């Protein structure tokens, strides 16, 4: 049996969990889903919680793979399900179509989860409570066509009625056409000839001839010059048609009732459909919300241990992201060896946000949501989460801040145990500093003795001292820049924080004489204690900066070392290749000398046999030095050579393409403007070398004088060598 979890509504309000639910609901695609999302609460059973976390995590994982879960959009079936619960009612065609659409959606999701159950085991298990059936779809398709009309063959009687209706409509049209032609020929009709009144075709009869046209008067024009009459023969057929239409309507209702009675048998299944799709919509919304803040499912331990690394406050993160502003994450851990953390330091440094971050992430996790933390984070579950954050004045009950806080502490004392997480902001405030501080210390000791986990923020020195003295309690502070007193928004465990009371006062222009006077009015020991803390905090800030600087330098050194290693490897490879080339050349020189010696010897003695024997022996010696390759190795060598050749050809092809593109670009360049030729210019033909001068230009032709002869040439064929000076 799993343990029950109890988180008070006040804690949910303190941590602004309603805002988170509202943001989740915005990711739902149906109204029923949105309503369900707004009602999310922490799960009371741990077994159910683990399943819910698995559902959300699996849906979140589906965003990053090719097997996306099908669309789960559906229409609200609440009205149809209520009607099915009432006897002798029937569903309209629109309601039947909604049921069919929902059935198709459900079947696609169930078939998908069946196919990919290895990817989504938890969602598949959840889908097993819903049955796949095509019976409803088939029965509705037998009655309703794709346009939403009842099919003619839905029943034999309906088919006969519609056949008769069609026949009477034909008779009405024929008889009306006959009357129209007859009275038109008699010139009883107005120019418009006919009109439509109450969905019936009527004759537009001139008022003076209304008594000569037999039929029912259906109305007249505003001027009174036209009377609208339905012909007598058409009127008889219309009455018969109305009777048939009434019978058709009754038959359609009868068919819908029979179909509704059949679907009524599946009422529990339809209710499970609706429940499942609402559940999927909420799970999908949780997954989309997680994606919006890069949230994950941390490791959940059975031990009492929490380690939240790089944890973001969800609401703050999303607000800052929308403004392109940075959000500062916090890293915080709680365990049996460090159960309670006391955060101190000046206001506006991020103490309360850190407290709320831990509380809100814990509530979200226990409500089946993923949280924005580092993937190596760990979390455990608490049976109770208690909080005292924000405005602690109860106007309704006329309680002061301190009275209200005492009432809260009394509630804490009743509920607090080893499976509790408590969160208290500004612990001990609201009363006399000395008395309130001592009472807060007593409360804190009780929580400590009960082995509860907790985080508190305070300015009281006695609580800082208590955290320093008790072995399983730790001090912490939010770092500040010691020069500018600007917050750094980083939590540091292990040291109390100074409130920088006098430093902040001095920074805000309070006279030093007044600050000095205030210092004298309080105990010297407290000032020294606070000053010591402030000094330690300054040292911690310096160490933090030094540590960051060392890390950056270390990273640079590693990067440089990797570069040197890479260069060293390249040089080594080049040396090896040069050595191989040198050895190969030496061997070739040696062989050349040997062959040269044999050639000289042959020239002297002319002994072919001896020459061939020597050459053969030389070849055998060289072959013995070569490695013997198997057929497989030879094929591999050939393949390697082919690959190298292919790559070389590719590179050559790339170079060719570049050259072609360059040539094309060169051709596409606009030609320089052609100079205007004048008499006296020195010119030559485009394809010639002889240079002459222009004596005359007439009708696009120039007379060019080459000295020994003159010729007429088109101006387009000439190019300028030198203009007339």
C-alpha positions in Angstrom: 0.0 0.0 0.0 1.5 3.4 -1.0 1.6 6.3 1.4 -0.8 9.2 1.1 0.4 12.7 0.3 -1.2 15.8 1.9 -0.4 19.3 0.7 -2.4 22.1 2.3 -4.3 24.6 0.0 -2.5 27.5 1.7 0.8 26.1 0.6 -0.5 25.9 -3.0 -1.6 29.5 -2.8 1.7 30.6 -1.2 3.7 29.0 -4.0 1.4 30.4 -6.8 0.5 26.9 -8.0 -2.7 28.3 -9.5 -0.7 30.4 -11.9 1.2 27.3 -13.0 -2.2 25.4 -13.6 -3.5 28.4 -15.6 -0.4 28.3 -17.8 -0.7 24.5 -18.3 -4.4 24.9 -19.2 -3.4 27.3 -22.1 -1.6 24.4 -23.8 -4.9 22.3 -23.8 -6.7 22.1 -27.2 -10.2 21.4 -25.8 -12.4 23.2 -23.3 -12.9 20.1 -21.2 -9.1 19.6 -21.1 -8.6 23.2 -19.9 -11.2 22.8 -17.2 -9.5 19.5 -16.0 -6.0 21.3 -16.1 -7.3 24.0 -13.8 -8.3 21.3 -11.3 -4.9 19.7 -11.1 -3.8 18.9 -7.5 -0.9 16.9 -6.0 -1.7 13.2 -6.2 -2.6 11.6 -2.9 -1.2 8.1 -3.7 2.5 7.6 -4.6 1.7 4.7 -7.0 -0.7 6.9 -9.0 1.9 9.8 -9.0 4.6 7.6 -10.5 2.3 6.6 -13.3 1.3 10.2 -14.0 5.0 11.3 -14.1 5.6 8.4 -16.6 2.7 9.5 -18.8 4.0 13.1 -19.0 7.6 12.0 -19.5 6.6 9.6 -22.4 4.5 12.3 -24.1 7.3 14.8 -23.7 9.8 12.3 -25.3 7.4 11.9 -28.3 8.3 15.5 -29.4 11.9 14.4 -30.1 11.3 11.3 -32.2 9.6 10.4 -35.5 6.8 8.4 -33.8 4.6 11.4 -32.7 1.4 10.6 -30.8 -1.6 11.2 -33.1 -3.8 14.3 -32.7 -6.3 13.9 -29.8 -8.6 16.8 -30.6 -12.3 15.9 -29.9 -15.7 17.6 -29.6 -17.5 17.7 -26.2 -19.8 14.7 -25.9 -21.3 15.7 -22.5 -24.7 16.6 -24.0 -24.9 13.4 -26.1 -23.9 11.2 -23.1 -26.6 12.9 -21.0 -29.2 12.2 -23.7 -28.1 8.6 -24.0 -28.8 8.3 -20.3 -32.4 9.3 -20.7 -34.8 6.7 -22.2 -36.9 7.4 -25.3 -34.6 10.2 -26.5 -32.7 10.2 -29.8 -29.6 11.9 -31.0 -29.5 14.3 -33.9 -27.3 13.6 -36.9 -24.7 16.2 -35.6 -24.5 14.3 -32.3 -24.0 11.0 -34.2 -21.2 12.6 -36.3 -19.5 13.8 -33.1 -19.6 10.3 -31.7 -18.1 8.8 -34.9 -15.4 11.5 -35.0 -14.5 10.7 -31.3 -14.5 7.0 -32.1 -12.1 7.5 -35.0 -9.8 9.6 -32.9 -9.7 7.1 -30.0 -9.1 4.2 -32.4 -6.1 6.0 -34.1 -4.5 6.7 -30.7 -5.2 3.1 -29.3 -3.8 1.5 -32.5 -0.7 3.8 -32.4 0.0 2.9 -28.7 -0.5 -0.8 -29.5 2.1 -0.5 -32.3 4.6 1.5 -30.3 4.0 0.1 -26.8 7.8 -0.4 -26.4 8.3 3.4 -26.7 5.3 4.4 -24.6 4.7 1.5 -22.1 2.9 3.6 -19.4 0.5 5.3 -21.9 -0.1 1.9 -23.5 -1.0 0.5 -20.1 -3.4 3.4 -19.5 -5.1 2.8 -22.9 -5.9 -0.8 -22.0 -8.9 0.5 -20.0 -10.5 1.7 -23.3 -11.8 -0.7 -25.9 -11.3 -0.4 -29.6 -14.5 -0.9 -31.6 -15.7 0.0 -35.1 -19.3 -1.1 -34.6 -20.6 2.4 -33.7 -18.8 3.9 -36.7 -20.2 1.2 -39.0 -23.8 1.5 -37.7 -23.8 5.3 -38.1 -22.2 5.0 -41.6 -25.1 2.7 -42.6 -27.6 5.4 -41.8 -25.9 8.8 -42.3 -23.9 9.8 -45.5 -20.8 11.9 -45.5 -22.9 15.1 -46.1 -24.8 14.5 -42.8 -28.1 13.3 -44.5 -30.0 10.2 -43.7 -29.4 7.6 -46.5 -32.3 6.5 -48.7 -31.7 2.9 -47.9 -31.6 3.4 -44.2 -35.0 1.6 -44.1 -37.3 0.1 -46.9 -40.1 2.4 -45.9 -37.9 5.5 -46.2 -36.7 4.4 -49.6 -40.4 4.0 -50.8 -41.4 7.4 -49.3 -38.5 9.2 -51.0 -39.3 7.6 -54.3 -42.9 8.8 -54.0 -41.7 12.3 -52.9 -39.5 12.5 -56.0 -42.5 11.4 -58.2 -44.8 14.1 -56.7 -42.1 16.8 -57.1 -41.9 15.8 -60.8 -45.7 16.1 -61.1 -45.7 19.5 -59.4 -43.0 20.8 -61.7 -44.8 19.4 -64.8 -48.3 20.7 -63.8 -46.8 24.1 -62.9 -45.0 24.3 -66.2 -48.2 23.5 -68.0 -50.2 26.2 -66.1 -47.4 28.7 -66.7 -47.4 28.2 -70.4 -51.2 28.3 -70.6 -51.7 31.5 -68.7 -48.7 33.1 -70.3 -50.2 32.5 -73.7 -53.5 34.1 -72.4 -51.4 37.1 -71.3 -52.7 36.8 -67.7 -49.2 36.8 -66.2 -46.9 39.7 -65.4 -43.5 40.1 -67.0 -41.8 38.2 -64.2 -44.2 35.3 -64.9 -43.5 33.4 -61.6 -42.1 33.8 -58.1 -41.5 31.8 -54.9 -43.7 32.1 -51.8 -43.3 29.9 -48.7 -40.9 27.7 -50.6 -43.6 27.1 -53.3 -43.5 28.2 -57.0 -46.4 30.6 -57.7 -47.7 32.4 -60.8 -47.3 36.1 -60.9 -50.8 37.0 -62.2 -51.9 40.5 -63.2 -54.4 41.7 -60.5 -57.2 42.3 -63.2 -57.1 38.5 -64.2 -56.9 37.0 -60.7 -60.4 35.5 -60.9 -59.7 33.8 -64.2 -56.8 31.8 -62.8 -57.9 28.8 -60.7 -55.8 28.1 -57.6 -54.9 29.4 -54.1 -53.9 33.0 -53.6 -50.6 33.1 -51.7 -50.1 36.9 -51.5 -49.5 39.9 -53.6 -47.0 42.6 -54.5 -46.7 45.9 -52.4 -48.3 47.9 -55.2 -51.2 45.5 -55.6 -50.6 45.1 -59.3 -49.6 41.4 -59.0 -51.3 38.5 -57.2 -49.3 35.3 -56.5 -51.4 32.2 -57.1 -50.5 28.5 -56.8 -52.3 26.7 -59.6 -55.1 24.3 -58.6 -53.5 21.1 -60.1 -50.2 22.0 -58.4 -52.0 22.6 -55.2 -53.4 19.1 -55.1 -50.0 17.5 -55.7 -48.5 19.9 -53.0 -50.9 18.6 -50.4 -50.0 15.0 -51.2 -46.3 16.0 -51.1 -46.7 17.6 -47.6 -48.2 14.4 -46.3 -45.3 12.4 -47.7 -42.8 14.8 -46.2 -44.4 14.5 -42.8 -44.3 10.7 -43.1 -40.6 10.9 -44.2 -39.8 13.0 -41.1 -41.5 10.5 -38.8 -39.6 7.7 -40.5 -36.2 9.5 -40.0 -37.0 10.0 -36.3 -37.9 6.3 -36.0 -34.5 5.4 -37.7 -32.6 7.8 -35.4 -34.4 6.4 -32.3 -33.4 2.8 -33.3 -29.8 3.9 -33.9 -29.7 5.8 -30.6 -31.0 2.8 -28.8 -28.2 0.7 -30.3 -25.6 3.3 -29.3 -27.1 3.5 -25.8 -25.7 0.0 -25.2 -22.2 1.6 -25.6 -22.8 4.4 -23.1 -20.1 3.2 -20.6 -17.6 2.9 -23.5 -18.4 6.5 -24.7 -17.9 7.8 -21.1 -14.5 6.0 -21.0 -13.7 7.6 -24.4 -14.4 11.1 -23.1 -12.4 10.5 -19.9 -9.4 9.1 -21.8 -9.3 12.0 -24.3 -9.5 14.6 -21.5 -6.7 12.8 -19.7 -4.6 12.8 -22.9 -5.3 16.5 -23.4 -4.0 17.3 -19.9 -1.0 15.0 -20.2 -0.2 16.7 -23.6 -0.5 20.1 -22.0 1.9 19.2 -19.2 4.4 17.9 -21.7 4.1 21.1 -23.8 4.5 23.2 -20.7 7.6 21.2 -19.8 9.0 21.8 -23.3 8.5 25.6 -23.0 10.9 25.7 -20.0 13.3 22.7 -20.9 11.9 20.7 -18.0 12.8 17.1 -17.3 11.9 14.2 -15.0 14.7 14.0 -12.4 15.7 10.8 -10.7 13.3 10.1 -7.9 15.0 8.3 -5.0 13.4 6.2 -2.3 15.9 7.7 0.2 15.4 11.0 2.0 17.6 13.0 -0.4 17.0 16.0 -2.6 19.6 17.6 -5.0 18.2 20.2 -7.3 21.0 21.4 -9.7 20.5 24.5 -11.8 16.9 24.8 -10.7 14.8 27.6 -12.2 11.6 29.1 -10.8 9.1 28.2 -13.6 7.1 31.5 -13.5 10.1 33.7 -13.3 11.9 31.7 -16.1 8.9 32.0 -18.5 8.4 35.7 -17.7 12.1 36.5 -18.3 12.2 34.4 -21.4 9.4 36.4 -23.0 11.4 39.6 -22.3 14.8 38.1 -23.4 16.1 38.5 -19.8 18.4 36.1 -17.9 17.1 34.0 -15.1 19.6 32.8 -12.4 19.3 29.1 -11.5 20.0 27.8 -8.0 21.6 24.6 -6.8 20.4 23.3 -3.5 20.5 20.0 -1.7 18.8 18.5 1.4 19.6 15.1 3.0 19.7 13.4 6.4 23.1 14.9 7.0 21.9 18.4 6.0 18.1 18.5 6.7 17.5 22.2 7.3 19.0 25.3 5.5 18.9 28.7 7.0 19.3 31.4 4.3 20.3 34.9 5.5 21.5 38.1 4.0 20.1 41.5 2.8 16.7 41.9 1.2 16.2 41.8 -2.6 19.0 39.2 -2.9 16.8 36.3 -4.0 16.2 34.5 -0.7 12.4 34.3 -1.0 12.6 33.3 -4.7 15.1 30.4 -3.8 12.6 29.3 -1.1 9.7 29.4 -3.5 11.6 27.7 -6.3 12.2 24.6 -4.1 8.6 24.5 -2.9 6.9 25.1 -6.3 9.1 22.5 -8.1 8.3 20.0 -5.4 4.5 20.6 -5.7 4.7 20.5 -9.5 6.6 17.2 -9.3 4.1 15.7 -6.9 1.3 16.9 -9.3 2.7 14.8 -12.2 4.7 17.6 -13.9 8.2 17.8 -15.2 10.5 20.5 -13.6 13.2 22.8 -15.0 16.4 21.3 -13.4 19.6 19.8 -14.6 19.4 16.1 -15.8 21.6 15.0 -12.9 19.2 16.3 -10.3 17.5 14.0 -7.8 14.3 14.4 -5.9 12.4 12.5 -3.2 8.7 12.7 -2.3 7.2 14.3 0.9 4.0 13.3 2.6 3.4 16.9 3.7 4.6 20.3 2.5 4.0 23.2 4.9 4.6 26.8 4.1 4.5 30.3 5.7 5.3 32.8 2.9 4.1 36.2 1.9 1.8 38.6 3.7 1.0 37.1 7.1 -1.7 39.5 8.2 -5.2 38.0 8.5 -7.7 40.8 7.9 -10.7 38.5 8.0 -9.9 37.1 11.4 -8.6 40.5 12.8 -5.2 38.9 13.6 -1.9 40.7 13.7 1.1 39.5 11.8 2.6 37.9 14.8 -0.6 36.3 16.0 -1.2 34.8 12.6 2.4 33.5 12.5 2.0 31.9 15.9 -1.2 30.2 14.7 0.7 28.9 11.7 3.6 27.6 13.9 1.0 25.8 16.0 -0.3 24.1 12.9 3.3 23.2 11.9 3.9 21.6 15.3 0.9 19.4 14.9 1.7 18.2 11.3 5.5 18.3 11.2 7.4 14.9 11.0 10.3 13.3 9.3 8.4 13.1 5.9 7.6 16.8 5.9 9.1 19.7 3.9 8.6 23.1 5.6 9.2 26.4 4.0 9.2 29.6 6.1 10.0 33.1 4.8 11.3 35.7 7.3 11.1 33.3 10.3 10.6 34.9 13.7 9.4 38.4 12.4 6.4 40.2 13.7 7.3 40.6 17.4 10.1 42.0 19.6 13.4 40.9 18.0 14.8 39.3 21.1 11.6 37.5 22.2 10.5 36.6 18.6 14.0 35.4 17.8 14.1 33.1 20.9 10.7 31.7 20.2 11.6 31.0 16.6 14.7 29.3 17.8 12.6 27.0 20.0 10.3 26.1 17.1 13.3 25.4 14.8 14.8 23.0 17.4 11.5 21.1 17.5 11.4 20.8 13.7 15.1 19.7 13.8 14.4 17.0 16.5 11.5 15.6 14.4 14.0 15.2 11.5 11.9 17.3 9.1 13.4 18.8 6.0 13.1 22.5 5.6 14.3 25.9 4.3 13.9 29.1 6.1 15.0 32.7 5.5 15.8 35.0 8.4 17.7 38.1 9.6 18.0 36.8 13.2 21.6 36.1 14.4 20.5 33.5 17.0 19.1 31.4 14.2 22.3 31.7 12.2 24.3 30.6 15.3 21.9 27.7 15.9 22.4 26.5 12.3 26.2 26.8 12.9 26.0 24.7 16.1 23.7 21.8 15.1 25.4 19.1 12.9 22.5 18.5 10.5 21.6 22.1 9.9 23.4 24.5 7.6 23.7 28.3 7.0 23.5 29.7 3.5 23.5 33.1 1.9 22.8 34.9 -1.4 26.0 36.4 -2.8 26.4 40.2 -3.1 29.0 42.3 -4.8 30.9 43.7 -1.8 31.7 47.0 -3.7 28.4 47.9 -5.3 26.2 45.8 -2.9 24.3 44.6 -6.0 22.9 41.0 -5.7 24.6 38.2 -7.7 21.6 35.9 -7.2 23.7 32.9 -6.3 23.1 30.7 -3.3 26.2 29.6 -1.3 25.8 26.9 1.3 27.9 26.7 4.5 28.1 30.4 5.6 25.6 32.8 7.0 24.9 36.1 5.2 25.3 39.5 6.6 22.3 41.8 6.3 24.7 44.6 5.3 22.5 46.9 7.4 25.0 49.7 7.9 26.6 49.3 4.4 23.2 49.6 2.7 22.3 52.6 4.8 25.6 54.3 3.9 25.1 53.5 0.2 21.7 55.1 0.3 23.1 58.4 1.6 22.6 58.1 5.4 25.2 60.3 7.2 28.1 58.4 8.6 27.8 60.1 11.9 24.2 58.8 12.3 25.3 55.3 11.3 28.2 55.4 13.9 25.7 56.6 16.6 23.5 53.6 15.7 26.4 51.2 16.0 27.1 52.5 19.5 23.5 51.9 20.6 23.6 48.2 20.0 25.7 45.5 21.6 29.3 45.6 20.5 29.4 41.8 20.2 26.5 41.7 17.7 28.2 44.4 15.5 31.4 42.5 15.6 29.6 39.3 14.7 27.7 40.9 11.8 31.0 42.6 10.7 32.8 39.2 10.8 30.0 37.6 8.7 30.2 40.5 6.2 34.0 40.2 6.0 33.7 36.4 5.4 31.0 37.0 2.8 33.4 39.4 1.0 36.1 36.8 1.1 33.7 34.2 -0.3 32.8 36.6 -3.2 36.5 37.0 -4.0 37.1 33.3 -3.9 34.1 32.8 -6.2 35.6 35.2 -8.8 39.0 33.6 -8.5 37.5 30.1 -8.9 35.7 31.3 -12.1 38.8 32.8 -13.4 40.8 29.6 -12.8 38.2 27.6 -14.5 38.3 29.8 -17.6 42.1 29.6 -17.7 42.0 25.8 -17.2 39.6 25.5 -20.1 41.9 27.7 -22.3 44.9 25.5 -21.4 43.0 22.3 -22.3 41.9 23.8 -25.6 45.5 24.8 -26.4 46.8 21.4 -25.4 44.3 19.7 -27.8 45.4 22.0 -30.6 49.1 21.2 -30.0 48.3 17.5 -29.9 46.4 17.8 -33.2 49.4 19.7 -34.8 51.8 17.0 -33.5 49.8 14.2 -35.0 49.8 16.0 -38.4 53.5 16.5 -38.3 54.1 12.9 -37.3 52.0 11.7 -40.2 54.0 13.9 -42.6 57.3 12.6 -41.3 56.1 9.1 -41.8 55.0 9.7 -45.3 58.4 11.5 -46.1 60.3 8.5 -44.6 58.3 6.1 -46.8 59.0 8.3 -49.9 62.7 8.4 -49.1 62.9 4.6 -48.6 61.0 4.0 -51.9 63.4 6.4 -53.8 66.5 4.7 -52.3 65.2 1.3 -53.3 64.6 2.5 -56.9 68.1 4.0 -57.0 69.6 0.7 -55.9 67.6 -1.2 -58.5 68.7 1.3 -61.2 72.4 0.8 -60.3 72.0 -3.0 -60.4 70.3 -2.9 -63.8 73.0 -0.5 -65.1 75.8 -2.9 -63.9 74.1 -5.8 -65.7 73.8 -3.8 -68.9 77.6 -3.0 -68.8 78.4 -6.6 -68.1 76.1 -7.7 -71.0 77.8 -5.2 -73.3 81.2 -6.7 -72.6 80.3 -10.4 -72.7 77.1 -10.5 -74.8 75.8 -13.5 -72.7 72.0 -13.3 -72.8 71.4 -16.4 -70.6 73.5 -15.0 -67.9 71.8 -11.6 -68.2 68.3 -13.1 -68.0 69.4 -15.3 -65.0 70.7 -12.2 -63.2 67.6 -10.2 -63.9 65.3 -13.1 -62.8 67.3 -13.4 -59.5 67.0 -9.6 -59.0 63.2 -9.8 -59.5 62.9 -12.7 -57.1 64.8 -10.9 -54.4 62.6 -7.8 -54.8 59.4 -9.9 -54.8 60.5 -11.7 -51.6 60.6 -8.3 -49.9 57.0 -7.5 -50.9 54.1 -8.6 -48.7 52.1 -11.4 -50.0 48.4 -10.3 -50.2 45.4 -12.6 -50.3 42.7 -12.3 -52.9 40.5 -10.5 -50.3 43.3 -8.1 -49.4 43.9 -7.4 -53.1 40.3 -6.6 -53.6 40.4 -4.3 -50.6 43.5 -2.6 -52.0 41.8 -2.2 -55.3 38.6 -0.8 -53.7 40.7 1.6 -51.7 42.5 2.8 -54.8 39.2 3.1 -56.6 37.8 5.2 -53.6 40.9 7.5 -53.7 40.5 7.8 -57.5 36.8 8.6 -57.0 37.4 11.2 -54.4 40.1 12.8 -56.6 37.7 12.8 -59.5 35.1 14.5 -57.3 37.6 17.2 -56.4 38.5 17.7 -60.0 34.8 17.9 -60.9 34.3 20.5 -58.3 37.2 22.6 -59.7 35.8 22.2 -63.2 32.4 23.3 -62.1 33.9 26.4 -60.4 35.8 27.2 -63.6 32.7 26.8 -65.6 30.7 29.0 -63.2 33.5 31.6 -63.4 33.5 31.6 -67.2 29.7 31.8 -67.2 29.9 34.8 -64.8 32.5 36.4 -67.1 30.2 36.0 -70.1 27.2 37.4 -68.2 29.2 40.6 -67.4 27.7 43.5 -69.3 29.8 44.4 -72.4 31.6 47.8 -72.1 29.9 50.6 -74.0 30.9 50.7 -77.7 32.8 53.9 -78.6 31.3 56.3 -81.1 33.5 56.3 -84.2 34.4 59.7 -85.9 36.2 60.8 -89.1 39.9 60.7 -88.4 39.8 57.9 -85.8 42.4 55.1 -86.3 40.5 51.7 -86.5 40.9 48.1 -87.4 38.6 45.1 -88.2 37.6 42.9 -85.3 39.3 39.9 -86.8 42.1 41.8 -88.6 45.5 43.4 -87.8 45.8 46.2 -90.4 45.1 49.6 -88.9 43.6 52.4 -91.0 41.9 55.8 -90.6 38.3 56.8 -91.3 38.0 59.2 -94.2 34.2 59.3 -94.4 31.1 57.9 -92.6 27.8 57.5 -94.4 24.6 55.3 -93.8 26.3 53.1 -91.1 29.4 52.5 -93.2 32.8 54.0 -93.0 35.5 54.5 -95.7 38.7 53.3 -94.2 42.1 54.4 -95.7 44.8 51.8 -95.3 47.4 53.9 -97.3 47.7 51.6 -100.3 44.0 51.2 -100.7 40.6 52.2 -99.2 37.5 50.1 -98.4 33.9 50.5 -97.2 33.2 48.6 -93.9 30.2 48.5 -91.7 30.7 50.4 -88.4 29.7 47.3 -86.4 32.8 45.4 -87.7 35.3 48.1 -86.6 37.0 48.6 -83.3 38.7 51.8 -82.1 42.5 51.8 -81.9 43.2 55.5 -81.4 40.8 58.5 -81.3 41.4 61.5 -83.5 43.6 64.0 -81.5 
